[in-house]
Each structure stands twice: as C-alpha cells, then as structure tokens.
C-alpha cells in the first residue's frame, strides 16, 4: 500500500532535495494541493448504511463522510434486515453549506429498513509522511507532478542574479524563464495524465 512517504521519496529524487532544503511539511502541503486538484476526476467511493426509514420522516441528514462529495446512488432494503437493496430514483439531494440531506417523495419500503448511501468523494489528504494514499494506483504519480510544478516555481536557494532548479551544489545557474518552463512542464504533465486517468462516476445517479 502506497503512502505519502513514497511520494515524498519520488519528489525528493526529482528535485534532488534529499536533505529537505524545502521542509517535508511544505512538500506534504504541495502534495495535498495535488490531491485536491484531482477532484472530481479522480475520487474514492464511500458507503453508509446507518440511516433507517422512520415513520412520517421524509428528510434524512446524510452522514458527514459524504459532505464533500457527490451522492451517486441511494438504495433501500426491500425489507427489514434483508440485506437486499433496491435502487431509488424518487428523491432529491439538498446541499447546505456544512451538510446535505435527501428528501423522499414517497415511502420506498417498510419502516425500519436501512438506506444505503453511496458517494464519490475526494481522496484523503495527507497529515504526515506515513499517511496512506487511498487513490487508484494508476494515478499515484499525479500529486507528485503537481507538487513538482509548485516546487519548480519557487526559489530553492538565494543567488545574486538567478535561481536554479536543483538543490545540489552546482555552479550553473538558470534564469527565471527556465525555472518557469520547468514548472509549466510539470503542470502540463499533471493535466495530461489527469485527463487520461479520469474516472467516470459510478452508475445510478439519483434525481
């Protein structure tokens, strides 16, 4: 299972910054920027079955884990504790600033039946080097390319006239245009791969 540490190692190798001239916490922040930029084309799915159909209740607050994503499917048990799920279309999702809920237009099953909410949500951001990457393996390189674009555009050391891309003790400085070309190349690779690996939303989007 891949972790933030694996991404940091790759990023450090690309910018030759094993000594962490740029602090690790800053690089993790840049990787998180990349994870956020991948949404909604790259996502993970979450499900919840904690909501139960109650008498005369047609509005249900969706669990907080779904707040930042898109509800793609709502199902209901065909009977109490049967664990057989029936797809629902006759509902609407209402988005508030800090939460969301769904509103039923009819009673879809017997009271006491569970709902199953499925959402596509952003990838989990890293809090430390040991944090787990929970996106698809094929998109592992994307946050690295994004972070590389950010790192390439910042000064890695002070020079009299120029900055340079590598943090090794080299004598050949590069001018700002070369720095920006490197940065833009990394962003272009990010966008190219993002389009190539974009994930279609799961089937069964509710009304």
C-alpha positions as a Python dict, from the first residue, in 0.01 Angstrom:
ca = {
    (1, 'X'): (0, 0, 0),
    (2, 'X'): (144, 335, -109),
    (3, 'X'): (198, 617, 138),
    (4, 'X'): (281, 984, 141),
    (5, 'X'): (639, 882, 218),
    (6, 'X'): (661, 704, -118),
    (7, 'X'): (551, 1022, -294),
    (8, 'X'): (798, 1232, -96),
    (9, 'X'): (1082, 1000, -193),
    (10, 'X'): (988, 1031, -559),
    (11, 'X'): (956, 1410, -534),
    (12, 'X'): (1288, 1444, -350),
    (13, 'X'): (1460, 1239, -617),
    (14, 'X'): (1323, 1459, -893),
    (15, 'X'): (1431, 1785, -730),
    (16, 'X'): (1747, 1641, -569),
    (17, 'X'): (1639, 1756, -223),
    (18, 'X'): (1700, 1454, -1),
    (19, 'X'): (1832, 1692, 268),
    (20, 'X'): (1490, 1862, 278),
    (21, 'X'): (1603, 2214, 195),
    (22, 'X'): (1232, 2255, 136),
    (23, 'X'): (1077, 2129, 463),
    (24, 'X'): (891, 1798, 446),
    (25, 'X'): (575, 1959, 587),
    (26, 'X'): (578, 2206, 297),
    (27, 'X'): (613, 1925, 43),
    (28, 'X'): (321, 1739, 204),
    (29, 'X'): (116, 2057, 168),
    (30, 'X'): (204, 2069, -204),
    (31, 'X'): (108, 1702, -247),
    (32, 'X'): (-227, 1779, -83),
    (33, 'X'): (-277, 2061, -331),
    (34, 'X'): (-233, 1797, -600),
    (35, 'X'): (-484, 1561, -436),
    (36, 'X'): (-741, 1842, -425),
    (37, 'X'): (-676, 1931, -790),
    (38, 'X'): (-755, 1571, -889),
    (39, 'X'): (-1116, 1601, -772),
    (40, 'X'): (-1367, 1522, -921),
    (41, 'X'): (-1188, 1334, -1200),
    (42, 'X'): (-1011, 1105, -953),
    (43, 'X'): (-1206, 1003, -644),
    (44, 'X'): (-1283, 729, -394),
    (45, 'X'): (-1626, 591, -305),
    (46, 'X'): (-1780, 570, 42),
    (47, 'X'): (-2093, 392, 158),
    (48, 'X'): (-2304, 428, 470),
    (49, 'X'): (-2596, 219, 598),
    (50, 'X'): (-2666, 396, 927),
    (51, 'X'): (-2989, 569, 819),
    (52, 'X'): (-3318, 390, 885),
    (53, 'X'): (-3659, 463, 729),
    (54, 'X'): (-3871, 619, 1004),
    (55, 'X'): (-4245, 674, 1029),
    (56, 'X'): (-4358, 1004, 873),
    (57, 'X'): (-3998, 1111, 809),
    (58, 'X'): (-3923, 1215, 452),
    (59, 'X'): (-3596, 1407, 513),
    (60, 'X'): (-3271, 1246, 629),
    (61, 'X'): (-2935, 1411, 702),
    (62, 'X'): (-2663, 1240, 501),
    (63, 'X'): (-2363, 1125, 713),
    (64, 'X'): (-2076, 1374, 729),
    (65, 'X'): (-1836, 1150, 534),
    (66, 'X'): (-2039, 1231, 221),
    (67, 'X'): (-2048, 1611, 265),
    (68, 'X'): (-1757, 1694, 32),
    (69, 'X'): (-1863, 1460, -248),
    (70, 'X'): (-2141, 1370, -488),
    (71, 'X'): (-2416, 1130, -386),
    (72, 'X'): (-2426, 890, -681),
    (73, 'X'): (-2664, 626, -554),
    (74, 'X'): (-2932, 583, -289),
    (75, 'X'): (-3075, 240, -214),
    (76, 'X'): (-3315, 95, 41),
    (77, 'X'): (-3357, -254, 181),
    (78, 'X'): (-3650, -442, 35),
    (79, 'X'): (-3740, -546, 391),
    (80, 'X'): (-3607, -506, 742),
    (81, 'X'): (-3257, -663, 778),
    (82, 'X'): (-3286, -847, 446),
    (83, 'X'): (-2962, -700, 309),
    (84, 'X'): (-3123, -695, -35),
    (85, 'X'): (-3101, -344, -181),
    (86, 'X'): (-3337, -171, -420),
    (87, 'X'): (-3224, 133, -621),
    (88, 'X'): (-3410, 460, -553),
    (89, 'X'): (-3476, 736, -805),
    (90, 'X'): (-3762, 921, -638),
    (91, 'X'): (-3561, 1155, -414),
    (92, 'X'): (-3364, 1478, -424),
    (93, 'X'): (-3039, 1577, -254),
    (94, 'X'): (-3030, 1918, -84),
    (95, 'X'): (-2685, 2073, -32),
    (96, 'X'): (-2630, 2312, 259),
    (97, 'X'): (-2312, 2499, 349),
    (98, 'X'): (-2194, 2246, 605),
    (99, 'X'): (-2408, 1939, 537),
    (100, 'X'): (-2654, 1780, 297),
    (101, 'X'): (-2970, 1577, 323),
    (102, 'X'): (-3201, 1384, 93),
    (103, 'X'): (-3576, 1428, 65),
    (104, 'X'): (-3802, 1137, -29),
    (105, 'X'): (-4114, 1186, -242),
    (106, 'X'): (-4278, 861, -130),
    (107, 'X'): (-4234, 578, 122),
    (108, 'X'): (-3996, 339, -57),
    (109, 'X'): (-4005, 37, 180),
    (110, 'X'): (-4132, -87, 514),
    (111, 'X'): (-4044, 126, 817),
    (112, 'X'): (-3721, 14, 982),
    (113, 'X'): (-3550, -62, 650),
    (114, 'X'): (-3199, 77, 609),
    (115, 'X'): (-3084, 320, 342),
    (116, 'X'): (-2751, 271, 169),
    (117, 'X'): (-2588, 595, 54),
    (118, 'X'): (-2302, 576, -197),
    (119, 'X'): (-2093, 885, -276),
    (120, 'X'): (-1789, 976, -478),
    (121, 'X'): (-1562, 1187, -253),
    (122, 'X'): (-1217, 1348, -283),
    (123, 'X'): (-908, 1146, -195),
    (124, 'X'): (-798, 1168, 168),
    (125, 'X'): (-537, 1437, 224),
    (126, 'X'): (-208, 1353, 395),
    (127, 'X'): (-140, 1460, 753),
    (128, 'X'): (208, 1305, 784),
    (129, 'X'): (463, 1109, 583),
    (130, 'X'): (309, 784, 699),
    (131, 'X'): (-40, 870, 571),
    (132, 'X'): (-188, 619, 328),
    (133, 'X'): (-266, 707, -33),
    (134, 'X'): (-622, 585, -97),
    (135, 'X'): (-649, 666, -466),
    (136, 'X'): (-611, 431, -764),
    (137, 'X'): (-258, 305, -828),
    (138, 'X'): (-268, 431, -1185),
    (139, 'X'): (-299, 791, -1058),
    (140, 'X'): (-20, 765, -797),
    (141, 'X'): (212, 996, -991),
    (142, 'X'): (-37, 1280, -1029),
    (143, 'X'): (17, 1456, -691),
    (144, 'X'): (392, 1432, -750),
    (145, 'X'): (369, 1613, -1082),
    (146, 'X'): (153, 1883, -922),
    (147, 'X'): (392, 1928, -630),
    (148, 'X'): (683, 1939, -875),
    (149, 'X'): (513, 2225, -1057),
    (150, 'X'): (484, 2421, -731),
    (151, 'X'): (839, 2342, -618),
    (152, 'X'): (988, 2426, -958),
    (153, 'X'): (840, 2774, -943),
    (154, 'X'): (982, 2867, -603),
    (155, 'X'): (1333, 2969, -506),
    (156, 'X'): (1537, 2680, -376),
    (157, 'X'): (1837, 2892, -282),
    (158, 'X'): (1939, 3255, -297),
    (159, 'X'): (2159, 3360, -589),
    (160, 'X'): (2283, 3705, -686),
    (161, 'X'): (2108, 3713, -1023),
    (162, 'X'): (1937, 3379, -1073),
    (163, 'X'): (1774, 3084, -904),
    (164, 'X'): (1824, 2725, -1010),
    (165, 'X'): (1616, 2407, -1024),
    (166, 'X'): (1840, 2163, -836),
    (167, 'X'): (1944, 2196, -471),
    (168, 'X'): (2281, 2028, -532),
    (169, 'X'): (2596, 2235, -516),
    (170, 'X'): (2614, 2318, -887),
    (171, 'X'): (2769, 2625, -1043),
    (172, 'X'): (2540, 2666, -1341),
    (173, 'X'): (2250, 2890, -1250),
    (174, 'X'): (1937, 2915, -1466),
    (175, 'X'): (1724, 3218, -1534),
    (176, 'X'): (1364, 3268, -1434),
    (177, 'X'): (1231, 3164, -1777),
    (178, 'X'): (1393, 2823, -1742),
    (179, 'X'): (1253, 2787, -1393),
    (180, 'X'): (902, 2869, -1515),
    (181, 'X'): (939, 2636, -1814),
    (182, 'X'): (1016, 2351, -1577),
    (183, 'X'): (718, 2445, -1360),
    (184, 'X'): (479, 2467, -1654),
    (185, 'X'): (601, 2135, -1792),
    (186, 'X'): (516, 1966, -1462),
    (187, 'X'): (168, 2121, -1456),
    (188, 'X'): (113, 2017, -1819),
    (189, 'X'): (206, 1657, -1735),
    (190, 'X'): (-36, 1669, -1443),
    (191, 'X'): (-321, 1789, -1665),
    (192, 'X'): (-239, 1539, -1940),
    (193, 'X'): (-239, 1241, -1704),
    (194, 'X'): (-545, 1369, -1517),
    (195, 'X'): (-747, 1368, -1839),
    (196, 'X'): (-613, 1025, -1932),
    (197, 'X'): (-696, 866, -1596),
    (198, 'X'): (-1027, 1045, -1527),
    (199, 'X'): (-1280, 811, -1363),
    (200, 'X'): (-1648, 807, -1468),
    (201, 'X'): (-1888, 846, -1179),
    (202, 'X'): (-2043, 520, -1056),
    (203, 'X'): (-2373, 425, -1222),
    (204, 'X'): (-2707, 506, -1064),
    (205, 'X'): (-2713, 882, -1007),
    (206, 'X'): (-3028, 986, -822),
    (207, 'X'): (-3263, 1264, -917),
}
